Amino acid sequence: MARKVFFSFKYEDVTRAMVVRNSAITKGKEAAGFIDKADFEEVKRKGKQAIKNWIDEQMKGTSVTVVLVGENTCDSEWVAYEIEQSKLRGNGLLGIDISKIKDFNGNTTERCGEIPVGYDFYRWNADDGFTNLGDWVEKAAKAAGK
């Protein structure tokens, strides 16, 4: 089944997040929650309410939120807001460790933790995310009754 997925991540991890996003798109999942840096900076200049409004708009019609966890994700005010809003909307939730996906310079990082706590959590590389993302999303959607 086609799902519209909201990807939540700290912007510093965008190169790693794009690996996950692009794998989903090639398999028929529609992705939301992506914005280029220039557009994000423009929204950010308008203040916190503008950011919340943008997030809320991006989440419309989504059934699952995938939290992409990198080195600094746990400290992100906006990832926390996205998780909270996902729960309020009844979205399925899951977390994926993206810290071992290499960035453009070939570097990896350590992840900050396993968020969202209490939901399924996977490791992109070790758990073969490219092959399994669709199944993970479907499992989270069904767990949420979607």
C-alpha positions as CSV (number, residue, x, y, z in Angstrom):
1,M,0.0,0.0,0.0
2,A,1.3,3.5,-0.8
3,R,1.9,5.6,2.3
4,K,2.7,9.2,2.7
5,V,5.6,9.3,5.1
6,F,6.9,12.3,7.1
7,F,10.6,12.1,7.7
8,S,11.8,13.9,10.9
9,F,15.5,14.6,11.3
10,K,18.0,17.3,12.4
11,Y,19.0,19.3,9.3
12,E,22.7,18.7,9.9
13,D,21.9,15.0,8.9
14,V,20.3,16.0,5.6
15,T,22.8,14.1,3.4
16,R,22.1,10.9,5.4
17,A,18.4,11.6,5.4
18,M,18.4,11.9,1.6
19,V,19.7,8.4,1.3
20,V,16.7,7.1,3.2
21,R,14.3,9.3,1.5
22,N,15.5,8.5,-2.0
23,S,15.3,4.7,-1.3
24,A,11.6,5.1,-0.3
25,I,10.7,7.2,-3.3
26,T,12.2,4.6,-5.7
27,K,9.8,2.1,-4.0
28,G,6.6,4.1,-4.3
29,K,6.5,5.9,-0.9
30,E,5.7,9.6,-1.0
31,A,8.0,11.6,1.3
32,A,7.2,14.7,3.2
33,G,9.2,16.8,5.6
34,F,12.0,17.8,3.3
35,I,13.0,21.4,2.7
36,D,16.1,22.8,1.2
37,K,18.4,24.9,3.3
38,A,17.5,28.2,1.7
39,D,13.8,27.6,2.2
40,F,14.4,26.4,5.8
41,E,16.4,29.5,6.6
42,E,13.5,31.6,5.2
43,V,10.9,29.8,7.4
44,K,13.2,30.0,10.4
45,R,13.6,33.8,10.1
46,K,9.8,34.1,10.4
47,G,10.0,32.6,13.9
48,K,8.9,29.5,15.8
49,Q,5.2,29.7,14.9
50,A,6.2,29.7,11.2
51,I,8.3,26.6,11.7
52,K,5.4,24.9,13.5
53,N,3.0,25.9,10.7
54,W,5.4,24.5,8.1
55,I,5.7,21.2,10.0
56,D,2.0,20.9,10.5
57,E,1.3,21.5,6.8
58,Q,3.9,18.9,5.8
59,M,2.3,16.4,8.1
60,K,-1.1,16.7,6.5
61,G,-2.2,13.4,4.9
62,T,0.8,11.4,6.4
63,S,0.2,8.1,8.0
64,V,3.7,7.4,9.4
65,T,6.5,9.4,10.8
66,V,10.0,8.1,10.5
67,V,12.5,9.7,12.9
68,L,16.0,9.6,11.4
69,V,18.4,9.6,14.3
70,G,21.8,11.0,14.0
71,E,24.4,12.5,16.3
72,N,22.4,15.5,17.5
73,T,18.8,14.5,16.8
74,C,17.9,14.0,20.5
75,D,18.6,17.7,21.1
76,S,16.4,19.0,18.4
77,E,13.4,21.1,19.5
78,W,11.8,20.5,16.1
79,V,12.2,16.7,16.1
80,A,10.6,16.6,19.5
81,Y,7.7,18.8,18.2
82,E,7.4,16.5,15.1
83,I,7.2,13.4,17.4
84,E,4.6,15.1,19.6
85,Q,2.5,16.1,16.6
86,S,2.8,12.7,15.1
87,K,1.4,11.1,18.3
88,L,-1.5,13.7,18.4
89,R,-2.3,12.9,14.8
90,G,-2.2,9.1,15.4
91,N,0.6,8.6,12.9
92,G,2.6,5.4,13.1
93,L,6.0,6.1,14.5
94,L,9.4,4.4,14.1
95,G,13.0,5.4,14.5
96,I,16.0,4.6,12.2
97,D,19.7,5.1,13.2
98,I,21.3,6.9,10.2
99,S,24.6,7.6,11.9
100,K,26.5,5.0,10.0
101,I,25.4,6.2,6.6
102,K,28.4,8.0,5.1
103,D,28.1,11.7,4.4
104,F,29.5,13.3,1.2
105,N,33.0,13.2,2.8
106,G,32.7,9.5,3.7
107,N,32.3,10.2,7.4
108,T,30.0,8.5,9.9
109,T,29.0,9.6,13.4
110,E,27.6,8.2,16.6
111,R,23.8,8.4,17.3
112,C,22.5,10.3,20.3
113,G,20.0,7.6,21.4
114,E,16.9,5.7,20.3
115,I,14.0,8.0,19.6
116,P,11.1,7.8,19.6
117,V,11.2,5.7,22.8
118,G,8.7,2.9,22.9
119,Y,8.4,2.4,19.2
120,D,10.3,0.2,16.8
121,F,13.9,1.3,16.2
122,Y,16.1,0.1,13.3
123,R,19.7,0.6,12.1
124,W,19.7,1.6,8.4
125,N,22.9,-0.2,7.5
126,A,22.9,-3.2,9.8
127,D,19.1,-3.9,9.4
128,D,19.2,-3.4,5.6
129,G,17.0,-0.3,5.5
130,F,17.1,-0.1,1.7
131,T,15.3,-3.4,1.4
132,N,13.2,-3.2,4.6
133,L,12.0,0.4,4.9
134,G,8.7,-0.3,3.2
135,D,8.0,-3.2,5.6
136,W,9.0,-1.0,8.6
137,V,6.6,1.8,7.5
138,E,3.8,-0.7,6.9
139,K,4.3,-2.3,10.3
140,A,4.2,1.2,12.0
141,A,1.1,2.2,10.1
142,K,-0.7,-1.0,11.1
143,A,0.4,-0.6,14.7
144,A,-1.3,2.8,14.6
145,G,-4.5,1.4,13.0
146,K,-3.9,3.1,9.7
